[in-house]
Amino acid sequence: MPRALPPLTLSLQFARFEGVEAHRAALPRHQVARWLRHALQGPAELTVRIVDEDEGRALNRAWRHKDYATNVLTFDYERAPVVLADLVLCAPVVAREAAAQGKTLAQHYAHLLVHGALHAQGWDHETSDADAEAMEAREIAILAGLGLPNPYLLRGR
């Protein structure tokens, strides 16, 4: 019997930017909730915000001291008893990466949302090679359970 998926309170937000319609189409609320719930080990309250390059760069500069827009930023506030976090995804970066990696926009968003949700629960790929391998394996397993391909094979790894 499959495990019961944890409860999720989701706020899905889209900044105003040129081309936002394609990102809205790739991210129907029910699908975002499904992807996230499969990545969660317990209840969560998550905000997912899709932003333009300017906002993504400003957030990355302010919080990580890196002056470029990155694909996903995770702001985790609490892990227990409920995961509280904001996941901020930079739409232009996600679109460029999806095209470069031969993925659909939805496939890449699914991967990045799973990735961000794992970060919100304490997973980290920057602490050691072993942690990176464990997190990557977890992402692959979650995406496989969702019927999605291994995102690392799609980019030639």
Steps between C-alpha positions, in 0.01 A plus 500: 500500500647840404578741780244770574619835373546770763270802520617812320385859522620660177517860386594516130600847384610640166678832467406715203747456216504451125416141409347409837214319322728214389614451859143507633408235242792278610405536867134418562438521874391136536817382327729719714328366813541141378871543428563664837296253705702212354820670619375567853546271799246686713254790496610825341399857432680615189495809286620452143578824320592520133706812432681684223876529467526831687320370810686169488836677478414746779397218735808291422724803552332598828485153657782300344732786400509371142430761234301296249155348470494131589232242418358442849550655841368333814426706808429253778365639824395193696525125453290363784228436575410659164740593221466874436684626193498723195622363168589770248555390142640731233292442187754616238776287653270197522394546136861531376611195697204290382577584137873435541436167672234382254226493764150637494440804717268292721763225546761752609261677735406163654865423564576842648193493724599157632856629545380808689263296718785270597713802596210624715516169690873519563648322200816667371720429199769758578630347825673192355511272198317233700221745588478608135474139384234422763292804406530427129393138557200618704398745225527226235286262710231761567481601135488135390206450737329788320564338163767757407841418352832526680582872465873433516494261203317759295792736539747237400623376837 
